[in-house]
Amino acid sequence: MRLRRTLSMTVAAAAVLAMAPPALAVTYSTGLVDAMAKDLDISTGQARTLIRQEATAARTAPRAERVAGEAFGGSWFDPASGRLVVGLTDQGRADAVRATGADTVPVTLSARQLDTVKTRIDQQRAPAAVHSWYADPRTGSVVITVDSHTADVTAFLTAARAAGPVTVRTTTAPRPRTFAAGTVGGDPYYINGNTRCSIGFSVAGGFVSAGHCGGVGGNVVGWDGSQMGTFAGSSFPGNDYAFIRTGWGWWNVGVVLGWGQVPDQVVRGSWEAPVGSSVCRSGSTTHWHCGQIQAKNETVNYQQGAFHGATKTSVCAEPGDSGGSFITGDQAQGVTSGGWGTCSGGGQTWFQPVNEILSAYGLRLSTL
């Protein structure tokens, strides 16, 4: 394949400190900094600082969770302080968690208890007016978004409250939808000759994308119309991920296209960014846009069925962007699933976390 673009304290606390990794050497391109500054309405200096802080928080989060143990009540990135915040049900663990580099706050429910409440709600069939729901450690409840309060919505909410603490938010936004599209120009891949989606991330032997783009066995051609590969795995609804096995001379490289708005971004890993972190998206319709991670493990109530385990963002997207890359710094985050709105008027987009896809299919992310 011809590339179209250039790859452009206590004893316990002391023990935790001993485990801490050395200071991070964070790399970033001028183009990425400029794009983040524009979309997040911050200065380029603030964008550089944010990238460093978020990289530190992403690497701190797994260690902080291990140290918190059963007292772990979720974690999130606080842009105001530039630090990871960890909720704790047992303040006796606070010193040890703070020794990892995180701040702590008291919470009533552990992350495991809150996830159990959400799982119970997931068993219900939601009416169309219920858009989504997710476990939110910052409110200590499952946040449910609805666009009306009809009888069937009231019945759903009554059953949800029986499962545990619930916060209801009313929205005027349209119902979320997936972002596949009919054949138009751009830098796409095409499924069975008529559906266009976007490549997510290269992996050994192919690439990952959204499951709603195509089913197992579906034929895939590239941007130039040449044979590219087939869907070797696909899951939707429930999940929204797919693995496309490539051949015919196509090769797989660990970059995300910047579309001339930013240099092509190198992928170096898949450390998971906390809620509150910035994130950027690349897709074949609207190209490059940035925003923030707003929630994790959200259930999105699409017309085709519920999608569990989604990550919600403030990034816009449009039809044809489905399957495209979400990346924070040089760390892969996920592939575009769906949302609402446009990139001229704003909106929200959900992505399927990439580490779940890699685990589901036993794949190795292509990195540089």
Secondary structure as a PSIPRED ss2 file (coil, helix, strand):
# PSIPRED VFORMAT (PSIPRED V4.0)

   1 M C   1.000  0.000  0.000
   2 R C   1.000  0.000  0.000
   3 L C   1.000  0.000  0.000
   4 R C   1.000  0.000  0.000
   5 R C   1.000  0.000  0.000
   6 T C   1.000  0.000  0.000
   7 L C   1.000  0.000  0.000
   8 S C   1.000  0.000  0.000
   9 M C   1.000  0.000  0.000
  10 T C   1.000  0.000  0.000
  11 V H   0.000  1.000  0.000
  12 A H   0.000  1.000  0.000
  13 A H   0.000  1.000  0.000
  14 A H   0.000  1.000  0.000
  15 A H   0.000  1.000  0.000
  16 V H   0.000  1.000  0.000
  17 L H   0.000  1.000  0.000
  18 A H   0.000  1.000  0.000
  19 M H   0.000  1.000  0.000
  20 A C   1.000  0.000  0.000
  21 P C   1.000  0.000  0.000
  22 P C   1.000  0.000  0.000
  23 A C   1.000  0.000  0.000
  24 L C   1.000  0.000  0.000
  25 A C   1.000  0.000  0.000
  26 V C   1.000  0.000  0.000
  27 T C   1.000  0.000  0.000
  28 Y C   1.000  0.000  0.000
  29 S C   1.000  0.000  0.000
  30 T H   0.000  1.000  0.000
  31 G H   0.000  1.000  0.000
  32 L H   0.000  1.000  0.000
  33 V H   0.000  1.000  0.000
  34 D H   0.000  1.000  0.000
  35 A H   0.000  1.000  0.000
  36 M H   0.000  1.000  0.000
  37 A H   0.000  1.000  0.000
  38 K H   0.000  1.000  0.000
  39 D H   0.000  1.000  0.000
  40 L H   0.000  1.000  0.000
  41 D C   1.000  0.000  0.000
  42 I C   1.000  0.000  0.000
  43 S C   1.000  0.000  0.000
  44 T H   0.000  1.000  0.000
  45 G H   0.000  1.000  0.000
  46 Q H   0.000  1.000  0.000
  47 A H   0.000  1.000  0.000
  48 R H   0.000  1.000  0.000
  49 T H   0.000  1.000  0.000
  50 L H   0.000  1.000  0.000
  51 I H   0.000  1.000  0.000
  52 R H   0.000  1.000  0.000
  53 Q H   0.000  1.000  0.000
  54 E H   0.000  1.000  0.000
  55 A H   0.000  1.000  0.000
  56 T H   0.000  1.000  0.000
  57 A H   0.000  1.000  0.000
  58 A H   0.000  1.000  0.000
  59 R H   0.000  1.000  0.000
  60 T H   0.000  1.000  0.000
  61 A H   0.000  1.000  0.000
  62 P H   0.000  1.000  0.000
  63 R H   0.000  1.000  0.000
  64 A H   0.000  1.000  0.000
  65 E H   0.000  1.000  0.000
  66 R H   0.000  1.000  0.000
  67 V H   0.000  1.000  0.000
  68 A H   0.000  1.000  0.000
  69 G H   0.000  1.000  0.000
  70 E H   0.000  1.000  0.000
  71 A H   0.000  1.000  0.000
  72 F E   0.000  0.000  1.000
  73 G E   0.000  0.000  1.000
  74 G E   0.000  0.000  1.000
  75 S E   0.000  0.000  1.000
  76 W E   0.000  0.000  1.000
  77 F E   0.000  0.000  1.000
  78 D E   0.000  0.000  1.000
  79 P C   1.000  0.000  0.000
  80 A C   1.000  0.000  0.000
  81 S C   1.000  0.000  0.000
  82 G C   1.000  0.000  0.000
  83 R E   0.000  0.000  1.000
  84 L E   0.000  0.000  1.000
  85 V E   0.000  0.000  1.000
  86 V E   0.000  0.000  1.000
  87 G E   0.000  0.000  1.000
  88 L E   0.000  0.000  1.000
  89 T C   1.000  0.000  0.000
  90 D C   1.000  0.000  0.000
  91 Q H   0.000  1.000  0.000
  92 G H   0.000  1.000  0.000
  93 R H   0.000  1.000  0.000
  94 A H   0.000  1.000  0.000
  95 D H   0.000  1.000  0.000
  96 A H   0.000  1.000  0.000
  97 V H   0.000  1.000  0.000
  98 R H   0.000  1.000  0.000
  99 A C   1.000  0.000  0.000
 100 T C   1.000  0.000  0.000
 101 G C   1.000  0.000  0.000
 102 A C   1.000  0.000  0.000
 103 D E   0.000  0.000  1.000
 104 T E   0.000  0.000  1.000
 105 V E   0.000  0.000  1.000
 106 P E   0.000  0.000  1.000
 107 V C   1.000  0.000  0.000
 108 T C   1.000  0.000  0.000
 109 L C   1.000  0.000  0.000
 110 S C   1.000  0.000  0.000
 111 A H   0.000  1.000  0.000
 112 R H   0.000  1.000  0.000
 113 Q H   0.000  1.000  0.000
 114 L H   0.000  1.000  0.000
 115 D H   0.000  1.000  0.000
 116 T H   0.000  1.000  0.000
 117 V H   0.000  1.000  0.000
 118 K H   0.000  1.000  0.000
 119 T H   0.000  1.000  0.000
 120 R H   0.000  1.000  0.000
 121 I H   0.000  1.000  0.000
 122 D H   0.000  1.000  0.000
 123 Q C   1.000  0.000  0.000
 124 Q C   1.000  0.000  0.000
 125 R C   1.000  0.000  0.000
 126 A C   1.000  0.000  0.000
 127 P C   1.000  0.000  0.000
 128 A C   1.000  0.000  0.000
 129 A C   1.000  0.000  0.000
 130 V E   0.000  0.000  1.000
 131 H E   0.000  0.000  1.000
 132 S E   0.000  0.000  1.000
 133 W E   0.000  0.000  1.000
 134 Y E   0.000  0.000  1.000
 135 A E   0.000  0.000  1.000
 136 D E   0.000  0.000  1.000
 137 P C   1.000  0.000  0.000
 138 R C   1.000  0.000  0.000
 139 T C   1.000  0.000  0.000
 140 G C   1.000  0.000  0.000
 141 S E   0.000  0.000  1.000
 142 V E   0.000  0.000  1.000
 143 V E   0.000  0.000  1.000
 144 I E   0.000  0.000  1.000
 145 T E   0.000  0.000  1.000
 146 V E   0.000  0.000  1.000
 147 D C   1.000  0.000  0.000
 148 S C   1.000  0.000  0.000
 149 H C   1.000  0.000  0.000
 150 T C   1.000  0.000  0.000
 151 A H   0.000  1.000  0.000
 152 D H   0.000  1.000  0.000
 153 V H   0.000  1.000  0.000
 154 T H   0.000  1.000  0.000
 155 A H   0.000  1.000  0.000
 156 F H   0.000  1.000  0.000
 157 L H   0.000  1.000  0.000
 158 T H   0.000  1.000  0.000
 159 A H   0.000  1.000  0.000
 160 A H   0.000  1.000  0.000
 161 R H   0.000  1.000  0.000
 162 A H   0.000  1.000  0.000
 163 A H   0.000  1.000  0.000
 164 G C   1.000  0.000  0.000
 165 P C   1.000  0.000  0.000
 166 V E   0.000  0.000  1.000
 167 T E   0.000  0.000  1.000
 168 V E   0.000  0.000  1.000
 169 R E   0.000  0.000  1.000
 170 T E   0.000  0.000  1.000
 171 T C   1.000  0.000  0.000
 172 T C   1.000  0.000  0.000
 173 A C   1.000  0.000  0.000
 174 P C   1.000  0.000  0.000
 175 R C   1.000  0.000  0.000
 176 P C   1.000  0.000  0.000
 177 R E   0.000  0.000  1.000
 178 T E   0.000  0.000  1.000
 179 F C   1.000  0.000  0.000
 180 A C   1.000  0.000  0.000
 181 A E   0.000  0.000  1.000
 182 G E   0.000  0.000  1.000
 183 T C   1.000  0.000  0.000
 184 V C   1.000  0.000  0.000
 185 G C   1.000  0.000  0.000
 186 G C   1.000  0.000  0.000
 187 D C   1.000  0.000  0.000
 188 P C   1.000  0.000  0.000
 189 Y E   0.000  0.000  1.000
 190 Y E   0.000  0.000  1.000
 191 I E   0.000  0.000  1.000
 192 N C   1.000  0.000  0.000
 193 G C   1.000  0.000  0.000
 194 N C   1.000  0.000  0.000
 195 T E   0.000  0.000  1.000
 196 R E   0.000  0.000  1.000
 197 C E   0.000  0.000  1.000
 198 S C   1.000  0.000  0.000
 199 I C   1.000  0.000  0.000
 200 G C   1.000  0.000  0.000
 201 F E   0.000  0.000  1.000
 202 S E   0.000  0.000  1.000
 203 V E   0.000  0.000  1.000
 204 A C   1.000  0.000  0.000
 205 G C   1.000  0.000  0.000
 206 G E   0.000  0.000  1.000
 207 F E   0.000  0.000  1.000
 208 V E   0.000  0.000  1.000
 209 S E   0.000  0.000  1.000
 210 A C   1.000  0.000  0.000
 211 G H   0.000  1.000  0.000
 212 H H   0.000  1.000  0.000
 213 C H   0.000  1.000  0.000
 214 G C   1.000  0.000  0.000
 215 G C   1.000  0.000  0.000
 216 V C   1.000  0.000  0.000
 217 G C   1.000  0.000  0.000
 218 G C   1.000  0.000  0.000
 219 N E   0.000  0.000  1.000
 220 V E   0.000  0.000  1.000
 221 V E   0.000  0.000  1.000
 222 G C   1.000  0.000  0.000
 223 W C   1.000  0.000  0.000
 224 D C   1.000  0.000  0.000
 225 G C   1.000  0.000  0.000
 226 S C   1.000  0.000  0.000
 227 Q E   0.000  0.000  1.000
 228 M E   0.000  0.000  1.000
 229 G E   0.000  0.000  1.000
 230 T E   0.000  0.000  1.000
 231 F E   0.000  0.000  1.000
 232 A E   0.000  0.000  1.000
 233 G E   0.000  0.000  1.000
 234 S E   0.000  0.000  1.000
 235 S E   0.000  0.000  1.000
 236 F C   1.000  0.000  0.000
 237 P C   1.000  0.000  0.000
 238 G E   0.000  0.000  1.000
 239 N C   1.000  0.000  0.000
 240 D C   1.000  0.000  0.000
 241 Y E   0.000  0.000  1.000
 242 A E   0.000  0.000  1.000
 243 F E   0.000  0.000  1.000
 244 I E   0.000  0.000  1.000
 245 R E   0.000  0.000  1.000
 246 T E   0.000  0.000  1.000
 247 G C   1.000  0.000  0.000
 248 W C   1.000  0.000  0.000
 249 G C   1.000  0.000  0.000
 250 W C   1.000  0.000  0.000
 251 W C   1.000  0.000  0.000
 252 N C   1.000  0.000  0.000
 253 V C   1.000  0.000  0.000
 254 G C   1.000  0.000  0.000
 255 V E   0.000  0.000  1.000
 256 V E   0.000  0.000  1.000
 257 L C   1.000  0.000  0.000
 258 G C   1.000  0.000  0.000
 259 W E   0.000  0.000  1.000
 260 G C   1.000  0.000  0.000
 261 Q C   1.000  0.000  0.000
 262 V E   0.000  0.000  1.000
 263 P C   1.000  0.000  0.000
 264 D C   1.000  0.000  0.000
 265 Q E   0.000  0.000  1.000
 266 V E   0.000  0.000  1.000
 267 V C   1.000  0.000  0.000
 268 R C   1.000  0.000  0.000
 269 G E   0.000  0.000  1.000
 270 S C   1.000  0.000  0.000
 271 W C   1.000  0.000  0.000
 272 E C   1.000  0.000  0.000
 273 A C   1.000  0.000  0.000
 274 P C   1.000  0.000  0.000
 275 V E   0.000  0.000  1.000
 276 G C   1.000  0.000  0.000
 277 S C   1.000  0.000  0.000
 278 S E   0.000  0.000  1.000
 279 V E   0.000  0.000  1.000
 280 C E   0.000  0.000  1.000
 281 R E   0.000  0.000  1.000
 282 S E   0.000  0.000  1.000
 283 G E   0.000  0.000  1.000
 284 S C   1.000  0.000  0.000
 285 T C   1.000  0.000  0.000
 286 T C   1.000  0.000  0.000
 287 H E   0.000  0.000  1.000
 288 W E   0.000  0.000  1.000
 289 H E   0.000  0.000  1.000
 290 C E   0.000  0.000  1.000
 291 G E   0.000  0.000  1.000
 292 Q E   0.000  0.000  1.000
 293 I E   0.000  0.000  1.000
 294 Q E   0.000  0.000  1.000
 295 A E   0.000  0.000  1.000
 296 K E   0.000  0.000  1.000
 297 N E   0.000  0.000  1.000
 298 E E   0.000  0.000  1.000
 299 T E   0.000  0.000  1.000
 300 V E   0.000  0.000  1.000
 301 N E   0.000  0.000  1.000
 302 Y E   0.000  0.000  1.000
 303 Q C   1.000  0.000  0.000
 304 Q C   1.000  0.000  0.000
 305 G E   0.000  0.000  1.000
 306 A E   0.000  0.000  1.000
 307 F E   0.000  0.000  1.000
 308 H E   0.000  0.000  1.000
 309 G E   0.000  0.000  1.000
 310 A E   0.000  0.000  1.000
 311 T E   0.000  0.000  1.000
 312 K E   0.000  0.000  1.000
 313 T E   0.000  0.000  1.000
 314 S C   1.000  0.000  0.000
 315 V C   1.000  0.000  0.000
 316 C C   1.000  0.000  0.000
 317 A C   1.000  0.000  0.000
 318 E C   1.000  0.000  0.000
 319 P C   1.000  0.000  0.000
 320 G C   1.000  0.000  0.000
 321 D C   1.000  0.000  0.000
 322 S C   1.000  0.000  0.000
 323 G C   1.000  0.000  0.000
 324 G C   1.000  0.000  0.000
 325 S E   0.000  0.000  1.000
 326 F E   0.000  0.000  1.000
 327 I E   0.000  0.000  1.000
 328 T E   0.000  0.000  1.000
 329 G C   1.000  0.000  0.000
 330 D C   1.000  0.000  0.000
 331 Q E   0.000  0.000  1.000
 332 A E   0.000  0.000  1.000
 333 Q E   0.000  0.000  1.000
 334 G E   0.000  0.000  1.000
 335 V E   0.000  0.000  1.000
 336 T E   0.000  0.000  1.000
 337 S E   0.000  0.000  1.000
 338 G E   0.000  0.000  1.000
 339 G E   0.000  0.000  1.000
 340 W E   0.000  0.000  1.000
 341 G E   0.000  0.000  1.000
 342 T E   0.000  0.000  1.000
 343 C C   1.000  0.000  0.000
 344 S C   1.000  0.000  0.000
 345 G C   1.000  0.000  0.000
 346 G E   0.000  0.000  1.000
 347 G E   0.000  0.000  1.000
 348 Q E   0.000  0.000  1.000
 349 T E   0.000  0.000  1.000
 350 W E   0.000  0.000  1.000
 351 F E   0.000  0.000  1.000
 352 Q E   0.000  0.000  1.000
 353 P E   0.000  0.000  1.000
 354 V H   0.000  1.000  0.000
 355 N H   0.000  1.000  0.000
 356 E H   0.000  1.000  0.000
 357 I H   0.000  1.000  0.000
 358 L H   0.000  1.000  0.000
 359 S H   0.000  1.000  0.000
 360 A H   0.000  1.000  0.000
 361 Y H   0.000  1.000  0.000
 362 G C   1.000  0.000  0.000
 363 L C   1.000  0.000  0.000
 364 R C   1.000  0.000  0.000
 365 L E   0.000  0.000  1.000
 366 S C   1.000  0.000  0.000
 367 T C   1.000  0.000  0.000
 368 L C   1.000  0.000  0.000
